């Protein structure tokens, strides 16, 4: 088993038990204590776990790891992505953010003709390139594995383009239609996309409706299409009549 597979298994175990010991991981994964400790050292360097006195737990100060998010609500994310991809026309220039939700759109874009995609998701960029899509990968610091860049350099990369349509997702939307996000770096590149694209599309799973984080990204007045598996209350939609709502 490769180290990546082992570390993924460790994270899944911690997701269920929250706190465990090296000995427990050795028993579950059937690898030596030295191997498990090396894996935990890597996860600690990535900011995903905290270690103390032979024990280990998920780092609650960090966001939920990408590997968890990309496998959660797979059916719902796929439906939102399919609806989103229908908004893309042949020869469009498209912004795609690095979120796990937006990543699903990639599979529905390979049938489009002569489109150009700009993204900060390295894995998505590779997939689209392998399928004949013209891709520009936004630069910047890799802030989330397996390969999502964010920060000032990423925002600068997005600002160098003009897109016909952009797709993004964040940590939540509250009862007043305020869209919020946690990492400041994600705010920066999302803001660049909002400023440099004609049409704005926000994908929001039911797990994010009614939630909020510390940084305000925008509100529904900045969004042309809101796509979700969860219908918003009619009074909220009436408050933002210029936004189109797609319920999947």
Residue pairs with C-beta under 8 A, 6 or more apart in sequence:
1 31
3 38
3 39
3 42
6 29
6 31
6 35
6 36
6 39
7 39
7 42
7 43
8 67
9 28
9 29
10 25
10 29
10 36
10 39
10 40
10 43
10 49
11 43
11 48
11 49
11 58
11 65
11 67
11 68
12 68
13 20
13 25
13 28
14 20
14 49
14 56
14 57
14 58
15 58
15 68
18 57
18 58
19 55
19 56
19 57
20 55
20 56
20 57
21 54
21 55
21 56
22 33
22 36
22 37
22 40
22 54
22 55
22 56
23 33
23 54
25 36
25 40
25 56
26 32
26 33
26 36
29 36
40 49
40 51
40 56
43 49
44 50
44 51
46 145
47 59
47 62
48 58
48 59
48 62
48 65
49 56
49 57
49 58
49 59
50 56
50 57
50 58
50 59
63 144
63 182
63 183
65 145
66 100
66 144
66 145
66 146
66 148
67 145
67 146
69 99
69 100
69 101
70 100
70 103
72 100
72 207
73 205
73 206
73 207
73 229
76 205
76 206
76 229
76 248
77 100
77 101
77 104
77 203
77 205
78 104
79 229
79 248
80 101
80 104
80 203
80 205
80 227
80 228
80 229
80 248
81 101
81 102
81 104
81 105
81 107
81 108
81 203
82 108
82 248
83 227
83 246
83 248
84 102
84 105
84 108
84 167
84 201
84 203
84 225
84 227
85 105
85 108
85 109
85 112
86 108
87 165
87 199
87 201
87 225
88 94
88 109
88 112
88 115
88 165
89 112
89 164
90 112
90 113
90 114
90 115
91 113
91 114
91 115
92 112
92 115
92 116
92 163
92 164
92 165
93 115
93 116
93 118
93 161
93 162
93 163
93 164
93 165
94 109
94 115
94 116
94 117
94 118
94 163
94 164
94 165
94 166
94 167
95 117
95 118
95 119
95 158
95 161
95 163
95 165
95 166
95 167
95 168
95 193
95 196
95 197
96 102
96 103
96 105
96 106
96 117
96 118
96 119
96 121
96 124
96 166
96 167
97 119
97 120
97 121
97 166
97 167
97 168
97 169
97 186
97 189
97 190
97 193
98 119
98 120
98 121
98 124
98 144
98 148
98 149
98 150
98 186
99 121
99 168
99 169
99 170
99 203
100 169
101 169
101 203
101 205
102 121
102 167
102 168
102 169
102 203
103 121
103 123
103 124
105 167
106 124
106 127
106 128
109 115
109 117
109 128
109 133
110 128
110 131
110 132
110 133
112 133
114 134
115 133
115 134
116 133
116 134
116 135
116 136
117 125
117 128
117 133
117 134
117 135
117 136
118 135
118 136
118 137
118 138
118 157
118 158
118 161
118 163
119 125
119 128
119 135
119 136
119 137
119 138
120 137
120 138
120 140
120 148
120 149
120 150
120 154
120 157
120 158
120 189
121 147
121 148
122 137
122 142
122 146
122 147
122 148
122 149
123 146
123 147
125 135
125 137
128 135
129 135
136 157
136 161
138 149
138 154
138 157
138 158
138 189
139 149
139 153
139 154
139 157
140 149
140 150
140 151
140 152
140 153
140 154
140 155
140 157
140 185
140 189
141 149
141 150
141 151
141 153
141 154
141 185
142 148
142 149
143 149
143 150
143 151
143 183
143 185
144 150
150 183
150 185
150 186
150 188
150 189
151 185
151 188
151 189
152 185
152 188
154 185
154 188
154 189
154 192
155 188
155 189
155 191
155 192
156 192
157 189
158 189
158 192
158 193
158 196
159 192
159 195
159 196
161 196
162 196
162 197
163 193
163 196
163 197
163 198
164 197
164 198
164 199
165 197
165 198
165 199
165 200
165 201
166 193
166 194
166 197
166 199
166 200
166 201
167 201
167 203
168 190
168 193
168 200
168 201
168 202
168 203
169 202
169 203
169 204
169 205
169 208
170 179
170 180
170 181
170 186
170 190
170 202
170 204
170 208
170 213
170 217
171 180
171 181
171 182
171 208
171 211
171 212
171 213
172 179
172 180
172 204
172 208
172 209
172 210
172 211
172 212
172 213
173 179
173 180
173 202
173 204
173 208
173 209
173 210
173 211
173 212
173 220
174 180
174 210
174 211
174 212
175 210
175 233
175 236
176 219
176 236
177 219
177 220
177 221
177 236
177 239
177 240
178 212
178 216
178 219
179 202
179 216
179 217
179 218
179 219
179 220
179 222
179 223
180 212
180 213
180 214
180 215
180 216
180 217
181 187
181 190
181 213
181 215
181 217
182 213
182 214
182 215
183 215
184 215
187 215
187 217
190 217
191 217
194 200
194 218
194 222
199 224
199 225
200 222
200 223
200 224
200 225
201 223
201 224
201 225
201 227
202 223
202 225
202 226
202 227
203 227
203 228
204 226
204 227
204 228
204 230
205 228
205 229
205 230
206 228
206 229
206 230
209 228
209 230
209 232
219 240
220 226
220 236
220 239
220 240
220 243
221 240
221 242
221 243
223 240
223 243
224 242
224 243
224 244
225 243
225 244
225 245
225 246
226 232
226 243
226 244
226 245
226 246
227 246
227 248
228 245
228 246
228 247
228 248
229 247
229 248
230 247
231 245
231 247
232 245
237 243
237 245
